[in-house]
Amino acid sequence: MTESVSILGGTGNLGFGLAVRLGAAGYTVCLGSRDRERARDAAARARDLIGGGTFIGCLNDEAVAQADRLIG
């Protein structure tokens, strides 16, 4: 699957859980945050949890710009 989903607030409990599930289903997931480092850490944690997947940590405005689908 090549469709990307961006989640604003992807580093919080709800957003992170959704990101992991979407990543496991094959979506490219951008975890948006106000803090770039926190977003990158969450993306790495999500990759580790499912043993792969495409997770990107980025600022919220970057997440909006690159999303095929947006969850906010």
Rosetta constraint file for C-alpha pairs under 8 A:
AtomPair CA 1 CA 26 HARMONIC 5.56 0.50
AtomPair CA 1 CA 27 HARMONIC 5.89 0.50
AtomPair CA 1 CA 28 HARMONIC 7.93 0.50
AtomPair CA 2 CA 26 HARMONIC 7.85 0.50
AtomPair CA 2 CA 27 HARMONIC 6.45 0.50
AtomPair CA 2 CA 28 HARMONIC 6.68 0.50
AtomPair CA 3 CA 27 HARMONIC 5.90 0.50
AtomPair CA 3 CA 28 HARMONIC 6.39 0.50
AtomPair CA 3 CA 68 HARMONIC 6.26 0.50
AtomPair CA 3 CA 69 HARMONIC 7.88 0.50
AtomPair CA 4 CA 27 HARMONIC 5.77 0.50
AtomPair CA 4 CA 28 HARMONIC 4.56 0.50
AtomPair CA 4 CA 29 HARMONIC 5.74 0.50
AtomPair CA 4 CA 30 HARMONIC 7.43 0.50
AtomPair CA 4 CA 66 HARMONIC 7.97 0.50
AtomPair CA 4 CA 67 HARMONIC 5.68 0.50
AtomPair CA 4 CA 68 HARMONIC 5.25 0.50
AtomPair CA 4 CA 69 HARMONIC 6.40 0.50
AtomPair CA 5 CA 27 HARMONIC 6.80 0.50
AtomPair CA 5 CA 28 HARMONIC 6.24 0.50
AtomPair CA 5 CA 29 HARMONIC 4.99 0.50
AtomPair CA 5 CA 30 HARMONIC 6.25 0.50
AtomPair CA 5 CA 67 HARMONIC 5.51 0.50
AtomPair CA 5 CA 68 HARMONIC 5.96 0.50
AtomPair CA 5 CA 69 HARMONIC 4.72 0.50
AtomPair CA 5 CA 70 HARMONIC 5.75 0.50
AtomPair CA 5 CA 71 HARMONIC 7.40 0.50
AtomPair CA 6 CA 29 HARMONIC 5.72 0.50
AtomPair CA 6 CA 30 HARMONIC 4.51 0.50
AtomPair CA 6 CA 31 HARMONIC 6.02 0.50
AtomPair CA 6 CA 32 HARMONIC 6.73 0.50
AtomPair CA 6 CA 63 HARMONIC 5.45 0.50
AtomPair CA 6 CA 64 HARMONIC 6.75 0.50
AtomPair CA 6 CA 66 HARMONIC 7.70 0.50
AtomPair CA 6 CA 67 HARMONIC 5.34 0.50
AtomPair CA 6 CA 68 HARMONIC 7.74 0.50
AtomPair CA 6 CA 69 HARMONIC 6.33 0.50
AtomPair CA 6 CA 70 HARMONIC 4.94 0.50
AtomPair CA 6 CA 71 HARMONIC 6.15 0.50
AtomPair CA 7 CA 15 HARMONIC 6.42 0.50
AtomPair CA 7 CA 19 HARMONIC 7.22 0.50
AtomPair CA 7 CA 29 HARMONIC 7.49 0.50
AtomPair CA 7 CA 30 HARMONIC 6.26 0.50
AtomPair CA 7 CA 31 HARMONIC 5.25 0.50
AtomPair CA 7 CA 32 HARMONIC 5.63 0.50
AtomPair CA 7 CA 63 HARMONIC 7.29 0.50
AtomPair CA 7 CA 70 HARMONIC 6.08 0.50
AtomPair CA 7 CA 71 HARMONIC 4.75 0.50
AtomPair CA 7 CA 72 HARMONIC 5.84 0.50
AtomPair CA 8 CA 15 HARMONIC 7.44 0.50
AtomPair CA 8 CA 31 HARMONIC 6.57 0.50
AtomPair CA 8 CA 32 HARMONIC 4.59 0.50
AtomPair CA 8 CA 33 HARMONIC 6.30 0.50
AtomPair CA 8 CA 60 HARMONIC 5.87 0.50
AtomPair CA 8 CA 63 HARMONIC 7.20 0.50
AtomPair CA 8 CA 70 HARMONIC 7.70 0.50
AtomPair CA 8 CA 71 HARMONIC 6.20 0.50
AtomPair CA 8 CA 72 HARMONIC 4.70 0.50
AtomPair CA 9 CA 15 HARMONIC 5.79 0.50
AtomPair CA 9 CA 31 HARMONIC 7.09 0.50
AtomPair CA 9 CA 32 HARMONIC 5.61 0.50
AtomPair CA 9 CA 33 HARMONIC 5.41 0.50
AtomPair CA 9 CA 60 HARMONIC 7.80 0.50
AtomPair CA 9 CA 72 HARMONIC 6.94 0.50
AtomPair CA 10 CA 14 HARMONIC 7.59 0.50
AtomPair CA 10 CA 15 HARMONIC 4.15 0.50
AtomPair CA 10 CA 16 HARMONIC 4.96 0.50
AtomPair CA 10 CA 19 HARMONIC 6.84 0.50
AtomPair CA 10 CA 30 HARMONIC 7.83 0.50
AtomPair CA 10 CA 31 HARMONIC 4.42 0.50
AtomPair CA 10 CA 32 HARMONIC 5.26 0.50
AtomPair CA 10 CA 33 HARMONIC 6.43 0.50
AtomPair CA 10 CA 39 HARMONIC 7.39 0.50
AtomPair CA 10 CA 42 HARMONIC 7.85 0.50
AtomPair CA 11 CA 15 HARMONIC 6.13 0.50
AtomPair CA 11 CA 16 HARMONIC 5.29 0.50
AtomPair CA 11 CA 31 HARMONIC 6.59 0.50
AtomPair CA 11 CA 32 HARMONIC 7.20 0.50
AtomPair CA 11 CA 33 HARMONIC 6.51 0.50
AtomPair CA 11 CA 38 HARMONIC 7.07 0.50
AtomPair CA 11 CA 39 HARMONIC 6.12 0.50
AtomPair CA 11 CA 42 HARMONIC 5.84 0.50
AtomPair CA 12 CA 16 HARMONIC 5.71 0.50
AtomPair CA 13 CA 17 HARMONIC 6.11 0.50
AtomPair CA 14 CA 18 HARMONIC 6.29 0.50
AtomPair CA 15 CA 19 HARMONIC 6.08 0.50
AtomPair CA 15 CA 31 HARMONIC 7.92 0.50
AtomPair CA 16 CA 20 HARMONIC 6.25 0.50
AtomPair CA 16 CA 31 HARMONIC 7.62 0.50
AtomPair CA 16 CA 42 HARMONIC 7.42 0.50
AtomPair CA 16 CA 46 HARMONIC 7.71 0.50
AtomPair CA 17 CA 21 HARMONIC 6.43 0.50
AtomPair CA 18 CA 22 HARMONIC 6.15 0.50
AtomPair CA 19 CA 23 HARMONIC 5.96 0.50
AtomPair CA 19 CA 29 HARMONIC 6.32 0.50
AtomPair CA 19 CA 31 HARMONIC 7.14 0.50
AtomPair CA 19 CA 46 HARMONIC 7.56 0.50
AtomPair CA 20 CA 24 HARMONIC 6.10 0.50
AtomPair CA 20 CA 46 HARMONIC 5.68 0.50
AtomPair CA 20 CA 49 HARMONIC 7.74 0.50
AtomPair CA 20 CA 50 HARMONIC 7.36 0.50
AtomPair CA 21 CA 25 HARMONIC 6.31 0.50
AtomPair CA 22 CA 26 HARMONIC 6.57 0.50
AtomPair CA 22 CA 27 HARMONIC 5.62 0.50
AtomPair CA 22 CA 28 HARMONIC 7.91 0.50
AtomPair CA 22 CA 29 HARMONIC 7.12 0.50
AtomPair CA 23 CA 27 HARMONIC 4.98 0.50
AtomPair CA 23 CA 28 HARMONIC 6.20 0.50
AtomPair CA 23 CA 29 HARMONIC 6.09 0.50
AtomPair CA 23 CA 53 HARMONIC 5.66 0.50
AtomPair CA 23 CA 54 HARMONIC 6.65 0.50
AtomPair CA 23 CA 55 HARMONIC 7.08 0.50
AtomPair CA 24 CA 50 HARMONIC 6.49 0.50
AtomPair CA 24 CA 53 HARMONIC 6.62 0.50
AtomPair CA 26 CA 53 HARMONIC 6.93 0.50
AtomPair CA 27 CA 53 HARMONIC 7.90 0.50
AtomPair CA 27 CA 54 HARMONIC 7.33 0.50
AtomPair CA 28 CA 53 HARMONIC 7.29 0.50
AtomPair CA 28 CA 54 HARMONIC 4.96 0.50
AtomPair CA 28 CA 55 HARMONIC 6.06 0.50
AtomPair CA 28 CA 56 HARMONIC 7.87 0.50
AtomPair CA 29 CA 54 HARMONIC 6.30 0.50
AtomPair CA 29 CA 55 HARMONIC 4.87 0.50
AtomPair CA 29 CA 56 HARMONIC 6.19 0.50
AtomPair CA 30 CA 43 HARMONIC 7.83 0.50
AtomPair CA 30 CA 55 HARMONIC 5.76 0.50
AtomPair CA 30 CA 56 HARMONIC 4.55 0.50
AtomPair CA 30 CA 57 HARMONIC 5.73 0.50
AtomPair CA 30 CA 58 HARMONIC 6.71 0.50
AtomPair CA 30 CA 63 HARMONIC 6.09 0.50
AtomPair CA 30 CA 67 HARMONIC 7.83 0.50
AtomPair CA 31 CA 39 HARMONIC 5.96 0.50
AtomPair CA 31 CA 42 HARMONIC 7.39 0.50
AtomPair CA 31 CA 43 HARMONIC 6.58 0.50
AtomPair CA 31 CA 55 HARMONIC 7.19 0.50
AtomPair CA 31 CA 56 HARMONIC 6.07 0.50
AtomPair CA 31 CA 57 HARMONIC 4.95 0.50
AtomPair CA 31 CA 58 HARMONIC 6.24 0.50
AtomPair CA 31 CA 63 HARMONIC 7.20 0.50
AtomPair CA 32 CA 39 HARMONIC 6.17 0.50
AtomPair CA 32 CA 57 HARMONIC 6.24 0.50
AtomPair CA 32 CA 58 HARMONIC 5.17 0.50
AtomPair CA 32 CA 59 HARMONIC 5.16 0.50
AtomPair CA 32 CA 60 HARMONIC 4.47 0.50
AtomPair CA 32 CA 61 HARMONIC 7.89 0.50
AtomPair CA 32 CA 62 HARMONIC 7.69 0.50
AtomPair CA 32 CA 63 HARMONIC 5.53 0.50
AtomPair CA 33 CA 38 HARMONIC 7.15 0.50
AtomPair CA 33 CA 39 HARMONIC 5.55 0.50
AtomPair CA 33 CA 57 HARMONIC 7.77 0.50
AtomPair CA 33 CA 58 HARMONIC 6.46 0.50
AtomPair CA 33 CA 59 HARMONIC 5.00 0.50
AtomPair CA 33 CA 60 HARMONIC 5.12 0.50
AtomPair CA 34 CA 59 HARMONIC 5.56 0.50
AtomPair CA 34 CA 60 HARMONIC 6.06 0.50
AtomPair CA 35 CA 39 HARMONIC 6.33 0.50
AtomPair CA 35 CA 59 HARMONIC 6.45 0.50
AtomPair CA 36 CA 40 HARMONIC 6.24 0.50
AtomPair CA 36 CA 57 HARMONIC 6.78 0.50
AtomPair CA 36 CA 58 HARMONIC 5.46 0.50
AtomPair CA 36 CA 59 HARMONIC 5.42 0.50
AtomPair CA 37 CA 41 HARMONIC 6.15 0.50
AtomPair CA 37 CA 57 HARMONIC 7.81 0.50
AtomPair CA 38 CA 42 HARMONIC 6.20 0.50
AtomPair CA 38 CA 57 HARMONIC 7.80 0.50
AtomPair CA 39 CA 43 HARMONIC 6.22 0.50
AtomPair CA 39 CA 56 HARMONIC 7.81 0.50
AtomPair CA 39 CA 57 HARMONIC 4.25 0.50
AtomPair CA 39 CA 58 HARMONIC 5.69 0.50
AtomPair CA 39 CA 59 HARMONIC 7.27 0.50
AtomPair CA 40 CA 44 HARMONIC 6.27 0.50
AtomPair CA 40 CA 56 HARMONIC 6.76 0.50
AtomPair CA 40 CA 57 HARMONIC 4.09 0.50
AtomPair CA 40 CA 58 HARMONIC 6.71 0.50
AtomPair CA 41 CA 45 HARMONIC 6.17 0.50
AtomPair CA 41 CA 57 HARMONIC 7.33 0.50
AtomPair CA 42 CA 46 HARMONIC 6.13 0.50
AtomPair CA 42 CA 57 HARMONIC 6.92 0.50
AtomPair CA 43 CA 47 HARMONIC 6.29 0.50
AtomPair CA 43 CA 55 HARMONIC 5.10 0.50
AtomPair CA 43 CA 56 HARMONIC 5.56 0.50
AtomPair CA 43 CA 57 HARMONIC 5.28 0.50
AtomPair CA 44 CA 48 HARMONIC 6.24 0.50
AtomPair CA 44 CA 55 HARMONIC 7.31 0.50
AtomPair CA 45 CA 49 HARMONIC 6.20 0.50
AtomPair CA 46 CA 50 HARMONIC 6.56 0.50
AtomPair CA 46 CA 55 HARMONIC 7.08 0.50
AtomPair CA 47 CA 51 HARMONIC 5.65 0.50
AtomPair CA 47 CA 52 HARMONIC 4.79 0.50
AtomPair CA 47 CA 53 HARMONIC 5.78 0.50
AtomPair CA 47 CA 54 HARMONIC 7.20 0.50
AtomPair CA 47 CA 55 HARMONIC 6.55 0.50
AtomPair CA 48 CA 52 HARMONIC 6.53 0.50
AtomPair CA 58 CA 62 HARMONIC 6.17 0.50
AtomPair CA 58 CA 63 HARMONIC 6.21 0.50
AtomPair CA 59 CA 63 HARMONIC 6.25 0.50
AtomPair CA 60 CA 64 HARMONIC 6.33 0.50
AtomPair CA 61 CA 65 HARMONIC 6.36 0.50
AtomPair CA 62 CA 66 HARMONIC 6.38 0.50
AtomPair CA 63 CA 67 HARMONIC 6.16 0.50
AtomPair CA 64 CA 70 HARMONIC 6.78 0.50
